[in-house]
């Protein structure tokens, strides 16, 4: 089996789903991410997409990340670096909540869950 260049890990936590990405997100691998995000959003819970280990993203990857048509709230985790710079250029923070650390994103989700209860 050929390596696609993108590693996707999905974890179910108490308050959300966490989809962690590593490698390269491009036109060849973005359909894999779209499928993973659709599956993670099935329950309607928030989905945190952790880009910490992502090394490259192109416009097709950005499209998948920013088109949250699955109905679930989507949150990004992206530390400073090349991928964060691309997100800054396209002003992704206007459409999605973006945190530099996973713990901060998780705190945001659990804080929202406590306020809703």
C-alpha positions as a printed Julia matrix, in Angstrom:
117×3 Matrix{Float64}:
   0.0    0.0    0.0
   1.37   3.4   -0.99
   1.86   6.03   1.7
  -0.42   9.0    1.0
   1.75  11.5    2.85
  -0.98  12.36   5.36
  -1.39  10.75   8.77
  -4.88  11.09  10.3
  -5.69  10.05  13.87
  -9.2   10.42  15.31
  -9.79  10.31  19.07
 -13.11  10.55  20.89
 -12.88  12.53  24.11
 -15.6   13.33  26.64
 -16.66  16.66  25.1
 -15.38  16.48  21.52
 -13.64  14.62  18.74
  -9.96  15.34  18.03
  -8.64  14.81  14.5
  -4.83  15.04  14.44
  -2.99  15.51  11.16
   0.63  14.92  10.26
   2.51  15.19   6.98
   1.13  16.95   3.92
  -2.44  18.04   3.2
  -2.85  18.6   -0.53
  -5.14  17.8   -3.45
  -4.32  14.09  -3.22
  -4.89  13.77   0.53
  -7.71  16.27   1.15
 -10.44  13.7    0.3
  -9.1   11.5    3.14
  -9.43  14.43   5.53
 -12.93  15.26   4.27
 -14.02  11.7    5.01
 -12.39  11.72   8.46
 -14.02  15.04   9.37
 -17.43  13.86   8.19
 -17.09  10.75  10.34
 -15.92  12.73  13.36
 -18.82  15.19  13.0
 -21.47  12.45  12.84
 -22.46  12.9   16.49
 -22.78  16.68  16.19
 -20.09  17.25  18.83
 -17.33  19.84  18.34
 -14.4   18.67  16.22
 -10.91  19.89  17.04
  -8.48  19.57  14.13
  -4.91  19.46  15.44
  -2.46  20.69  12.8
   0.58  20.59  15.1
   2.36  17.89  13.06
   1.17  19.12   9.65
   4.1   20.23   7.49
   2.33  21.46   4.36
  -1.12  22.62   3.28
  -2.4   23.76  -0.11
  -5.66  25.39  -1.23
  -7.57  22.11  -1.45
  -6.62  21.33   2.15
  -7.68  24.81   3.23
 -11.02  24.29   1.49
 -11.69  21.09   3.42
 -10.69  22.67   6.74
 -12.76  25.81   6.25
 -15.9   24.31   4.69
 -17.64  23.08   7.79
 -20.79  21.92   6.04
 -21.05  18.93   8.36
 -22.88  20.95  11.04
 -20.38  20.34  13.82
 -18.43  23.19  15.35
 -14.85  23.02  14.05
 -11.82  24.33  15.95
  -8.22  24.38  14.71
  -5.0   23.93  16.67
  -1.99  25.32  14.83
   1.28  26.44  16.43
   3.37  29.17  14.81
   5.08  28.11  11.58
   4.47  27.7    7.86
   0.96  26.25   8.15
  -0.05  28.96  10.62
   1.25  31.58   8.2
  -0.97  30.19   5.42
  -3.98  30.27   7.77
  -3.12  33.88   8.63
  -2.86  34.89   4.97
  -6.33  33.53   4.16
  -7.72  34.99   7.4
  -9.0   31.62   8.59
  -9.5   33.09  12.07
 -12.51  35.0   10.69
 -14.31  31.69  10.02
 -12.85  29.32  12.63
 -11.54  29.44  16.17
  -7.78  28.85  16.06
  -5.6   28.03  19.07
  -1.84  27.54  19.21
  -2.07  24.65  21.7
  -4.4   21.66  22.01
  -4.95  22.24  25.74
  -6.33  25.72  25.06
  -8.75  24.36  22.45
  -9.88  21.61  24.83
 -10.39  24.18  27.61
 -12.53  26.21  25.21
 -14.71  23.2   24.38
 -15.11  22.06  28.0
 -15.85  25.64  29.08
 -18.61  25.87  26.47
 -20.02  22.5   27.59
 -20.14  23.66  31.24
 -21.92  26.9   30.28
 -24.52  24.96  28.26
 -25.35  22.56  31.09
